[in-house]
Amino acid sequence: MSKYLLDKLKIKKFRREIEPNEILMDALSLKKEKEIGITGKKLEVPISQGIFRGVWLGILILFSVFFGRTFQLQIIEGKTLSEQSEKNQFVVKAVGAERGVIYDKNFNQLIYNKPSFNFICDGKIAMENIDHETLLKLETSLKEYKGCKIENNTVREYFSGPLFSHLIGYLRQTGQSSGLEQYYDEILAPKTGELRIKRDAIGNPMSEEIVSMPESGNSLILWLDSGLQEKIANSLEETINRVGANGGAAIAMDPKTGGILALTSLPSFDNNLFSQGLTEDEWNALQGDRSNPLFNRVVSGRYLTGSIIKPLIALAALQEKIISPEKELYCGGSINIPNPWDPDIFTIKKDWDIHGWSDMKKAIAESCNVYFYTIGGGYQDQKGLGPTKIKEYLDIFGWSSLTGIDLPEEAQGFIPDKEWKKKEFGQSWWDGDTYNLAIGQGFLLISPLEVITSLAAVANGGKLIQPQIVRQIVDSSKNIIKEFETKLIRENFIDPDNLQIVREGMRQAVTGQNSPHASGVILNSLPVAAALKTGTAEIGAGFRHNWVTVFAPYDDPQIILTVLIEKVDGDQVVALPLAREILDWYFSTPRGVDNNVR
């Protein structure tokens, strides 16, 4: 064959050429297979048992894994996965409602709910109460902040913040609170509603369903007269600043109901700082202020009372029949207490003036120390109450008990006794301790709230009533849900005739009748008849706490007022003229004349 013909017969397979002689050999081989009868048959090699078992084992393992996973998903985790699927399909969104507000007795609103916005990142507040300009900037660039969102909110806005701060308190976004905001939190708090949103597979909302409706919090109607509160706060602040006092407290009450008409503690603070965002510098300034503006002196303060105690000592002496109201004792300016081990040595207990012969009414009117030293601790031939009986009667008037007022952090008064002194100082109780206790000196510590509550029982004829700030709870439409009834702590524990003697002594302090040194004659100029008791408690270094408690009108008391000026330098009389200014305003204005809530 020519070379051309050989080239034409070449077949390319897997890059290898088949030669003509190989074709010839294949043809001869095929012919031979036909001759022996094996054309088209294949050579079979049997599979080994090991391979066969391995294949079936693999199939069994795969089947077991599949079945186990199916069992886990359908039986073991079926309920959980179903719930998760349901959750992925539905989103429950909280629907907020507004917190209840607070009104004074004349429905003047003292709290408002103000719209606010917070910037939240990873569940934490990054910025609160964002201003409008910052809000717009954040909204336009929100996608740049991963895990962050802007949340609608409301904050409390307090009308004339410092004026009512110790009474109303504050509510922070962190949940911290004080005052009425804290005490009545469950009443004021709204009930959050729920909105269920159904979504498709890619998260787009398909439908909405209201699961529960939101409910606004209920609101409070107070006994508070906001006009009186403002008058007291302004006058008290002016007096404190003028005399350089440390601080002050004033509280006014309806002696028939226990309703609190005003409650002021100074220095004060702006509760809006707490509700709308308090900076670290502002917080440090409040904490570092030595005048302690966050401290509610009316409810939490405890002080020496001075002569404010004397009406109660007089009532105890009358009840125990250790002296008749007509008996006169000579008040010569001091008493001399002999030393029990050396009768030649005397302790002199002084009076603030020489009052001469004094019966009980005159002793109350002129605040005669010698008279009360004598009926308290005994002197010469006159028997005294003694410390145990004094403590017993002060306890009856609530001086060592919580009053139960509807405010948090009320302090409990302290009345010393023999056991306490022995334990505290390792010393016995001396007659001098009893004399001190009888005029409100020594170790006694009582709050202004306890003072006014006890003396209100004298004003109203013998009923110790629990002080109450909130009069009514109303819904968002001002429908009355609850009205607080007057709570009587105790009554009929003092003879009415004895109460009348003490009341007349307190009235005589104003009229000056038969009492040339009467302590409260400047109140004779009031539009109504009043009765009072003053007090000056010596606290050392020439400083004194100035007290006064007044009730009026005398025959039918509508108001009782207690004023404390804390740490007054020297013998300045400052609480009494302040009380006159307040009550003159109160009984000279339409607001003051009408004491009933419409």
C-alpha positions as CSV (number, residue, x, y, z in Angstrom):
1,M,0.0,0.0,0.0
2,S,1.2,3.5,-0.8
3,K,2.1,5.8,2.0
4,Y,-0.9,8.0,1.1
5,L,-3.3,5.1,1.6
6,L,-1.8,4.2,5.0
7,D,-2.2,7.8,6.1
8,K,-5.8,7.7,5.1
9,L,-6.5,4.6,7.2
10,K,-5.0,6.0,10.4
11,I,-7.6,6.5,13.3
12,K,-6.8,8.7,16.1
13,K,-7.9,7.6,19.6
14,F,-6.6,9.0,22.9
15,R,-3.8,10.5,21.0
16,R,-2.7,7.1,19.7
17,E,-2.7,5.9,16.0
18,I,-4.1,2.4,15.1
19,E,-2.0,0.6,12.5
20,P,-3.5,-1.5,9.6
21,N,-2.0,-4.6,11.0
22,E,-4.0,-4.1,14.3
23,I,-7.2,-3.9,12.3
24,L,-6.3,-7.1,10.6
25,M,-5.6,-8.9,13.9
26,D,-9.0,-7.7,15.3
27,A,-10.8,-9.1,12.3
28,L,-9.0,-12.5,12.7
29,S,-9.9,-12.6,16.4
30,L,-13.6,-11.9,15.7
31,K,-13.7,-14.7,13.2
32,K,-12.2,-17.1,15.7
33,E,-14.8,-16.2,18.4
34,K,-17.6,-17.0,16.0
35,E,-16.0,-20.3,15.2
36,I,-16.0,-21.4,18.9
37,G,-19.3,-19.8,19.8
38,I,-18.4,-17.0,22.3
39,T,-19.1,-14.0,20.2
40,G,-20.9,-11.1,22.3
41,K,-20.3,-12.8,25.7
42,K,-18.7,-10.9,28.6
43,L,-16.5,-12.2,31.3
44,E,-18.3,-12.0,34.8
45,V,-16.4,-11.6,38.0
46,P,-18.5,-12.2,41.2
47,I,-18.7,-9.4,43.9
48,S,-17.1,-10.2,47.3
49,Q,-19.2,-10.6,50.5
50,G,-17.3,-7.8,52.2
51,I,-18.2,-5.2,49.6
52,F,-21.8,-6.3,49.6
53,R,-22.1,-6.0,53.4
54,G,-20.4,-2.6,53.3
55,V,-22.8,-1.2,50.8
56,W,-25.8,-2.4,52.9
57,L,-24.3,-1.1,56.1
58,G,-23.8,2.4,54.5
59,I,-27.4,2.4,53.3
60,L,-28.6,1.4,56.8
61,I,-26.5,4.2,58.5
62,L,-27.9,6.8,56.1
63,F,-31.4,5.6,56.7
64,S,-30.9,5.7,60.5
65,V,-29.5,9.2,60.4
66,F,-32.4,10.4,58.2
67,F,-35.0,8.7,60.4
68,G,-33.3,10.0,63.7
69,R,-33.2,13.6,62.4
70,T,-36.8,13.3,61.3
71,F,-37.8,12.0,64.7
72,Q,-36.0,14.8,66.4
73,L,-37.5,17.5,64.3
74,Q,-41.1,16.1,64.3
75,I,-41.4,14.5,67.8
76,I,-38.8,15.9,70.2
77,E,-38.5,19.5,68.9
78,G,-41.7,19.6,67.0
79,K,-43.6,21.8,69.4
80,T,-40.7,24.2,70.0
81,L,-40.1,24.5,66.2
82,S,-43.7,25.1,65.6
83,E,-43.8,27.9,68.2
84,Q,-40.7,29.4,66.7
85,S,-42.3,29.2,63.3
86,E,-45.4,30.9,64.7
87,K,-43.2,33.6,66.2
88,N,-41.4,34.2,62.9
89,Q,-44.8,34.5,61.3
90,F,-46.2,36.8,63.9
91,V,-44.7,39.8,65.7
92,V,-46.3,41.1,68.9
93,K,-45.7,44.9,69.3
94,A,-46.3,46.7,72.6
95,V,-48.8,49.6,72.4
96,G,-48.1,52.3,75.0
97,A,-50.5,54.4,77.0
98,E,-50.1,57.5,79.1
99,R,-49.3,57.6,82.8
100,G,-51.8,59.2,85.1
101,V,-51.4,62.8,86.2
102,I,-51.8,64.7,89.4
103,Y,-54.2,67.6,90.2
104,D,-54.5,69.8,93.2
105,K,-57.9,70.2,95.1
106,N,-59.1,72.7,92.4
107,F,-58.1,70.5,89.5
108,N,-55.1,72.5,88.6
109,Q,-52.8,70.0,86.7
110,L,-49.4,69.6,88.3
111,I,-47.9,67.0,85.9
112,Y,-47.9,66.7,82.2
113,N,-46.7,63.8,79.9
114,K,-44.3,65.3,77.4
115,P,-43.4,63.5,74.1
116,S,-39.8,62.5,73.9
117,F,-37.3,60.5,71.8
118,N,-34.4,58.2,72.8
119,F,-31.5,56.9,70.7
120,I,-31.1,53.2,71.6
121,C,-28.2,51.0,70.6
122,D,-28.0,47.3,71.5
123,G,-30.8,47.7,73.9
124,K,-29.2,50.5,75.9
125,I,-30.1,54.2,75.8
126,A,-27.2,56.0,74.0
127,M,-29.0,59.4,74.2
128,E,-32.3,60.4,75.9
129,N,-34.7,63.2,75.3
130,I,-33.1,64.0,71.9
131,D,-33.7,67.6,70.8
132,H,-35.4,68.2,67.5
133,E,-32.2,69.1,65.5
134,T,-30.4,66.0,66.7
135,L,-33.4,63.9,66.0
136,L,-33.5,65.0,62.3
137,K,-29.8,64.3,61.9
138,L,-30.1,60.8,63.4
139,E,-33.1,59.9,61.3
140,T,-31.3,60.7,58.0
141,S,-28.2,58.7,59.0
142,L,-29.8,55.9,61.1
143,K,-28.6,53.1,58.6
144,E,-25.0,54.0,59.5
145,Y,-25.5,52.9,63.1
146,K,-25.8,49.1,63.3
147,G,-28.1,47.8,66.0
148,C,-29.5,51.3,66.8
149,K,-33.0,52.7,66.7
150,I,-35.0,55.8,67.6
151,E,-37.7,55.1,70.2
152,N,-40.7,57.2,70.9
153,N,-41.2,57.9,74.6
154,T,-42.9,60.2,77.1
155,V,-41.3,62.0,80.0
156,R,-42.8,63.7,83.0
157,E,-43.0,67.5,82.9
158,Y,-43.6,69.0,86.4
159,F,-45.4,72.3,86.8
160,S,-43.2,74.7,88.8
161,G,-40.8,71.9,89.6
162,P,-39.1,73.1,92.8
163,L,-42.4,74.2,94.3
164,F,-43.9,70.7,94.6
165,S,-40.8,68.5,94.2
166,H,-40.8,67.0,97.8
167,L,-44.5,66.3,97.6
168,I,-44.9,65.0,94.0
169,G,-41.4,63.6,93.7
170,Y,-40.0,62.5,90.3
171,L,-40.0,59.5,87.9
172,R,-36.8,58.8,85.9
173,Q,-36.7,56.9,82.7
174,T,-34.6,54.3,84.5
175,G,-37.6,53.6,86.8
176,Q,-36.3,55.4,89.9
177,S,-38.9,57.5,91.6
178,S,-39.8,59.4,94.8
179,G,-42.7,61.2,96.4
180,L,-46.2,60.5,95.2
181,E,-44.8,59.2,91.9
182,Q,-43.3,56.3,93.9
183,Y,-46.0,55.8,96.5
184,Y,-48.8,55.6,93.9
185,D,-46.8,54.1,91.1
186,E,-49.3,51.2,90.6
187,I,-52.2,53.6,90.4
188,L,-50.5,56.0,88.0
189,A,-48.8,53.4,85.8
190,P,-50.6,52.6,82.4
191,K,-51.3,49.1,81.2
192,T,-49.5,48.3,77.9
193,G,-51.6,46.9,75.0
194,E,-50.5,44.4,72.4
195,L,-50.7,44.4,68.6
196,R,-50.0,41.2,66.7
197,I,-48.7,41.7,63.2
198,K,-48.7,38.7,60.7
199,R,-45.8,38.6,58.2
200,D,-45.1,36.8,55.0
201,A,-42.0,34.6,54.4
202,I,-39.8,37.6,53.7
203,G,-41.0,39.6,56.7
204,N,-43.5,42.0,55.0
205,P,-46.6,42.8,57.2
206,M,-49.8,41.2,56.0
207,S,-52.3,41.9,58.7
208,E,-52.7,43.4,62.2
209,E,-54.8,42.2,65.1
210,I,-55.3,43.9,68.5
211,V,-54.6,41.4,71.2
212,S,-55.3,43.8,74.1
213,M,-56.1,47.4,74.4
214,P,-53.8,49.8,76.2
215,E,-55.2,51.5,79.3
216,S,-54.0,54.9,80.6
217,G,-53.0,55.1,84.2
218,N,-55.4,56.6,86.7
219,S,-54.9,60.1,88.1
220,L,-54.7,61.6,91.6
221,I,-56.7,64.5,93.1
222,L,-54.9,65.9,96.1
223,W,-56.1,67.8,99.2
224,L,-53.3,70.3,98.2
225,D,-54.1,74.0,97.8
226,S,-51.5,74.9,95.2
227,G,-52.0,78.7,95.9
228,L,-51.3,78.1,99.6
229,Q,-48.3,75.9,98.7
230,E,-46.8,78.7,96.6
231,K,-47.4,81.3,99.3
232,I,-45.7,79.2,102.0
233,A,-42.8,78.3,99.8
234,N,-42.1,81.8,98.7
235,S,-42.4,83.3,102.3
236,L,-40.4,80.5,103.8
237,E,-37.6,80.9,101.3
238,E,-37.5,84.7,101.9
239,T,-37.3,84.1,105.7
240,I,-34.6,81.5,105.5
241,N,-32.5,83.7,103.3
242,R,-33.1,86.8,105.4
243,V,-32.0,85.3,108.7
244,G,-29.3,83.0,107.3
245,A,-31.0,79.8,108.5
246,N,-30.0,76.3,107.4
247,G,-33.3,75.4,105.9
248,G,-37.0,75.1,106.8
249,A,-40.2,73.1,106.7
250,A,-43.9,73.9,106.7
251,I,-47.0,71.8,106.6
252,A,-50.7,72.8,106.6
253,M,-53.5,70.3,107.3
254,D,-57.2,70.2,107.6
255,P,-57.5,69.1,111.3
256,K,-60.9,67.5,110.7
257,T,-59.9,65.2,107.8
258,G,-56.2,65.0,108.0
259,G,-56.0,66.3,104.4
260,I,-52.6,67.9,103.6
261,L,-53.2,71.4,102.2
262,A,-49.5,72.2,101.7
263,L,-46.1,70.6,102.3
264,T,-42.9,72.5,101.8
265,S,-39.3,71.6,102.5
266,L,-36.5,74.0,101.7
267,P,-34.0,74.0,100.1
268,S,-35.7,72.2,97.3
269,F,-34.8,70.8,93.9
270,D,-36.2,70.8,90.4
271,N,-37.7,67.4,89.8
272,N,-37.7,68.1,86.0
273,L,-33.9,67.4,86.1
274,F,-34.6,63.8,87.1
275,S,-37.4,63.1,84.7
276,Q,-35.9,64.7,81.6
277,G,-32.2,63.8,81.9
278,L,-29.8,64.6,84.8
279,T,-26.2,65.2,83.8
280,E,-23.4,63.9,85.9
281,D,-22.4,67.4,86.9
282,E,-26.0,68.2,88.0
283,W,-26.1,65.1,90.1
284,N,-22.8,65.7,91.7
285,A,-23.9,69.3,92.6
286,L,-27.1,68.0,94.2
287,Q,-25.2,65.3,96.1
288,G,-22.5,67.7,97.3
289,D,-24.9,70.4,98.4
290,R,-24.5,70.7,102.2
291,S,-28.0,72.1,102.6
292,N,-29.3,68.7,101.4
293,P,-32.0,69.8,99.0
294,L,-33.1,66.3,98.3
295,F,-34.0,65.7,101.9
296,N,-37.7,66.1,102.8
297,R,-37.5,67.8,106.2
298,V,-41.3,67.6,106.8
299,V,-41.5,63.8,106.6
300,S,-38.0,62.6,107.1
301,G,-36.5,65.2,109.4
302,R,-36.2,64.7,113.1
303,Y,-35.6,67.6,115.4
304,L,-35.7,68.9,119.0
305,T,-39.1,70.4,119.5
306,G,-38.6,72.9,122.3
307,S,-41.8,74.2,123.9
308,I,-44.1,72.9,121.1
309,I,-44.3,69.8,123.5
310,K,-45.9,71.8,126.3
311,P,-49.6,71.3,125.4
312,L,-49.1,67.6,125.4
313,I,-47.3,67.7,128.8
314,A,-50.2,69.7,130.2
315,L,-52.7,67.2,128.9
316,A,-50.8,64.4,130.5
317,A,-50.6,66.2,133.8
318,L,-54.4,66.9,133.7
319,Q,-55.2,63.3,132.8
320,E,-53.1,61.9,135.6
321,K,-54.6,64.5,138.0
322,I,-51.3,65.6,139.4
323,I,-52.3,69.2,139.2
324,S,-55.5,71.2,138.8
325,P,-55.7,73.7,136.0
326,E,-56.4,76.5,138.5
327,K,-53.4,75.8,140.8
328,E,-50.7,78.4,140.5
329,L,-47.0,77.7,140.6
330,Y,-44.4,80.5,141.1
331,C,-42.3,80.9,138.0
332,G,-39.3,82.9,139.3
333,G,-37.0,82.5,136.3
334,S,-35.3,79.2,137.4
335,I,-35.3,76.2,139.6
336,N,-32.4,74.8,141.6
337,I,-31.9,71.1,141.5
338,P,-29.8,69.7,144.5
339,N,-27.1,67.2,143.8
340,P,-28.2,63.8,145.2
341,W,-24.7,63.2,146.7
342,D,-24.0,66.8,147.9
343,P,-27.0,69.0,148.8
344,D,-24.9,72.1,148.8
345,I,-24.4,71.8,145.1
346,F,-27.2,72.8,142.7
347,T,-28.0,72.5,139.0
348,I,-29.8,75.6,137.9
349,K,-32.5,75.1,135.2
350,K,-33.4,78.5,133.7
351,D,-36.5,80.0,132.2
352,W,-36.6,82.5,129.4
353,D,-38.3,85.1,131.6
354,I,-39.8,85.7,135.1
355,H,-43.6,84.9,134.8
356,G,-44.6,85.1,138.4
357,W,-47.6,83.1,139.7
358,S,-49.0,81.1,136.8
359,D,-51.9,78.7,136.4
360,M,-51.9,76.2,133.5
361,K,-53.5,78.5,130.9
362,K,-51.0,81.3,131.6
363,A,-48.1,78.8,131.6
364,I,-49.1,77.6,128.1
365,A,-49.7,81.2,126.9
366,E,-46.4,82.5,128.1
367,S,-44.5,79.2,127.6
368,C,-43.3,79.2,131.2
369,N,-40.4,76.7,131.6
370,V,-40.5,76.5,135.4
371,Y,-44.1,75.5,135.4
372,F,-43.4,72.6,133.0
373,Y,-40.2,71.6,134.7
374,T,-42.3,71.2,137.8
375,I,-45.3,69.2,136.4
376,G,-42.9,67.2,134.3
377,G,-40.2,66.2,136.8
378,G,-41.7,67.3,140.1
379,Y,-40.3,70.1,142.3
380,Q,-40.5,70.8,146.1
381,D,-44.1,69.8,147.1
382,Q,-45.5,69.4,143.6
383,K,-45.5,65.9,142.1
384,G,-44.3,65.4,138.5
385,L,-45.2,63.0,135.8
386,G,-41.8,61.4,135.5
387,P,-40.2,60.2,132.3
388,T,-42.2,57.0,132.1
389,K,-45.6,58.8,132.1
390,I,-44.3,61.5,129.8
391,K,-43.2,58.9,127.2
392,E,-46.5,57.1,127.6
393,Y,-48.5,60.2,126.7
394,L,-46.2,61.3,123.9
395,D,-46.6,57.7,122.5
396,I,-50.4,58.1,122.6
397,F,-50.1,61.3,120.6
398,G,-48.0,59.4,118.0
399,W,-44.5,60.9,118.7
400,S,-42.8,57.6,118.4
401,S,-44.9,56.1,115.6
402,L,-45.2,56.5,111.9
403,T,-48.2,58.5,111.0
404,G,-49.0,56.5,107.9
405,I,-49.0,59.4,105.5
406,D,-49.1,58.4,101.9
407,L,-45.5,59.4,101.1
408,P,-42.3,57.2,101.2
409,E,-39.4,57.6,103.6
410,E,-41.3,58.7,106.6
411,A,-39.1,59.0,109.7
412,Q,-40.2,57.6,113.1
413,G,-39.9,59.9,116.1
414,F,-37.7,59.1,119.1
415,I,-38.5,59.6,122.8
416,P,-35.6,58.8,125.1
417,D,-36.1,56.7,128.3
418,K,-34.0,55.2,131.1
419,E,-33.2,52.0,129.4
420,W,-32.0,53.8,126.2
421,K,-29.7,56.1,128.1
422,K,-28.2,53.3,130.1
423,K,-27.5,51.3,126.9
424,E,-26.3,54.3,124.9
425,F,-24.2,56.1,127.4
426,G,-23.8,53.7,130.3
427,Q,-25.4,56.4,132.5
428,S,-28.4,56.5,134.8
429,W,-31.4,58.8,134.1
430,W,-31.2,62.0,136.1
431,D,-33.9,64.4,137.2
432,G,-32.3,66.9,134.8
433,D,-33.1,64.6,131.9
434,T,-36.8,64.6,132.9
435,Y,-36.8,68.4,133.2
436,N,-35.3,68.6,129.7
437,L,-37.8,66.2,128.2
438,A,-40.7,68.2,129.8
439,I,-39.8,71.3,127.7
440,G,-38.8,69.5,124.5
441,Q,-35.0,69.5,125.1
442,G,-32.4,66.8,125.6
443,F,-32.4,63.7,123.3
444,L,-35.9,64.0,121.8
445,L,-36.2,63.9,118.0
446,I,-39.6,64.4,116.3
447,S,-40.6,65.3,112.7
448,P,-42.7,68.3,111.8
449,L,-45.3,65.8,110.5
450,E,-45.6,64.2,113.9
451,V,-45.9,67.6,115.6
452,I,-48.8,68.8,113.4
453,T,-50.6,65.4,113.6
454,S,-50.5,65.4,117.4
455,L,-51.6,69.1,117.8
456,A,-54.4,68.6,115.3
457,A,-55.9,66.3,117.9
458,V,-56.0,69.3,120.3
459,A,-57.5,71.5,117.6
460,N,-60.3,69.1,116.6
461,G,-61.3,68.0,120.1
462,G,-59.4,64.8,120.6
463,K,-59.2,62.8,117.4
464,L,-55.8,61.6,116.2
465,I,-56.2,61.4,112.5
466,Q,-53.8,59.9,109.9
467,P,-52.5,62.6,107.5
468,Q,-53.5,62.1,103.9
469,I,-52.3,63.7,100.7
470,V,-54.4,62.1,98.1
471,R,-58.2,62.6,98.3
472,Q,-59.4,60.8,95.2
473,I,-58.3,58.5,92.4
474,V,-60.0,59.2,89.1
475,D,-59.8,57.7,85.6
476,S,-58.7,59.6,82.4
477,S,-62.2,61.1,82.2
478,K,-62.0,62.3,85.8
479,N,-64.6,59.8,87.0
480,I,-64.1,59.0,90.6
481,I,-62.7,55.5,91.1
482,K,-61.9,55.7,94.8
483,E,-62.3,58.3,97.5
484,F,-60.1,58.1,100.6
485,E,-62.0,58.2,103.8
486,T,-60.7,60.0,106.9
487,K,-58.6,57.4,108.9
488,L,-58.9,57.7,112.6
489,I,-55.9,56.5,114.5
490,R,-57.5,56.9,118.0
491,E,-60.0,59.0,119.8
492,N,-61.5,59.4,123.3
493,F,-58.1,59.1,124.9
494,I,-58.2,62.5,126.5
495,D,-61.0,64.0,128.6
496,P,-62.8,66.7,126.6
497,D,-62.6,69.1,129.6
498,N,-58.8,68.7,129.7
499,L,-58.6,69.4,126.0
500,Q,-60.6,72.6,126.4
501,I,-58.2,73.8,129.1
502,V,-55.2,73.4,126.8
503,R,-57.1,74.9,123.9
504,E,-57.9,78.0,126.0
505,G,-54.3,78.3,127.0
506,M,-53.2,78.2,123.4
507,R,-55.9,80.8,122.6
508,Q,-54.6,83.0,125.5
509,A,-51.2,82.9,123.8
510,V,-52.7,85.0,121.0
511,T,-55.1,87.3,123.0
512,G,-52.7,88.0,125.8
513,Q,-55.5,88.0,128.3
514,N,-54.1,87.6,131.9
515,S,-50.8,86.9,130.2
516,P,-48.5,90.0,129.8
517,H,-45.7,87.8,128.3
518,A,-48.0,85.9,125.9
519,S,-46.0,84.4,123.1
520,G,-48.2,85.0,120.1
521,V,-50.1,88.3,120.4
522,I,-48.9,89.4,116.9
523,L,-51.5,86.9,115.5
524,N,-54.3,89.0,117.0
525,S,-54.3,91.0,113.7
526,L,-55.5,88.0,111.7
527,P,-59.0,88.1,110.1
528,V,-60.0,85.1,112.3
529,A,-59.4,84.0,115.9
530,A,-56.4,81.7,116.2
531,A,-54.7,79.6,118.9
532,L,-51.0,78.6,118.9
533,K,-47.9,77.3,120.6
534,T,-44.4,78.4,119.9
535,G,-41.2,76.6,120.5
536,T,-37.4,77.3,120.6
537,A,-35.1,74.3,120.7
538,E,-31.5,75.0,121.7
539,I,-29.1,72.9,119.6
540,G,-25.8,74.4,120.8
541,A,-23.3,77.0,119.7
542,G,-26.0,79.7,120.0
543,F,-28.2,78.1,117.3
544,R,-31.9,77.3,117.8
545,H,-34.7,75.6,115.9
546,N,-37.7,78.0,115.6
547,W,-41.2,76.4,115.8
548,V,-44.8,77.5,115.8
549,T,-48.1,75.6,115.4
550,V,-51.3,77.6,114.8
551,F,-54.9,76.5,114.2
552,A,-57.8,78.7,113.1
553,P,-60.5,79.7,113.3
554,Y,-60.4,78.9,117.0
555,D,-64.1,77.8,117.4
556,D,-64.2,75.8,114.2
557,P,-60.7,75.0,112.9
558,Q,-60.3,74.7,109.2
559,I,-56.5,74.7,109.1
560,I,-53.5,73.9,111.3
561,L,-50.1,75.1,110.3
562,T,-46.7,74.0,111.6
563,V,-43.6,75.9,110.7
564,L,-39.9,75.0,111.5
565,I,-37.0,77.3,110.7
566,E,-33.9,75.2,111.1
567,K,-30.7,76.3,112.9
568,V,-31.4,80.0,113.5
569,D,-28.6,82.1,114.9
570,G,-29.4,83.7,118.3
571,D,-32.7,84.6,119.8
572,Q,-34.4,85.7,116.6
573,V,-38.2,84.9,116.5
574,V,-38.8,84.1,112.9
575,A,-41.4,81.2,112.6
576,L,-44.2,83.2,114.3
577,P,-44.2,86.3,112.0
578,L,-44.0,83.9,109.0
579,A,-47.1,82.0,110.2
580,R,-48.9,85.3,110.6
581,E,-48.1,86.3,107.0
582,I,-49.2,83.0,105.6
583,L,-52.5,82.8,107.6
584,D,-53.3,86.5,106.9
585,W,-53.0,85.7,103.2
586,Y,-55.0,82.5,103.5
587,F,-58.0,84.0,105.3
588,S,-58.0,87.2,103.1
589,T,-58.3,85.6,99.7
590,P,-61.2,83.7,98.1
591,R,-59.0,80.6,97.8
592,G,-58.4,80.6,101.5
593,V,-62.0,81.1,102.5
594,D,-63.3,78.1,100.6
595,N,-61.6,75.0,101.9
596,N,-63.9,72.5,100.1
597,V,-63.1,70.7,96.9
598,R,-65.7,71.3,94.2
